[in-house]
């Protein structure tokens, strides 16, 4: 059971708005919130809605940490899963977690919860 992504979505959107206002649109914490929201949209069966959020999270992560940072690799893997789902027309809502996403270790698989 994936919980209640419909209930989680507005909470994640509010967290994103708070972090954008507090830190600015290009802060790594914003990338974390974007990735969280993208994963929620994926769980809701909307990978097309998730993709631009994941793309923005990846761009922020690359700018902050460089393209070879492990957290950036996780963001890249999450985006790859979304692209695969969109290209195949298959939504995996209720299915397996995307590669790199490890429940219980932060939304991006990072034990600190960061991107």
C-alpha angles and dihedrals in degrees: 000000000000094000121231111325090170090059092042095052099074090043091052091046090053092048089052092051091049093050093045090052094045101040107018129252097287101051119122090238088060088055088055092052092046091052091047090052092046090054090050091052088049090052088051088058095253107117090156090060090045096051100075090047091051091046091053091047090052093048091051092046093050092049092048101040107015128251096283100053114120093235090053088053090057092050089049092050092050090051091048090055091052092049091049091051092048093046092049093042089231122132115201098197105159091017135106123318117261117263109277095025110112114182113230094025101081125289093280098043091259112132088221092051093242129127 
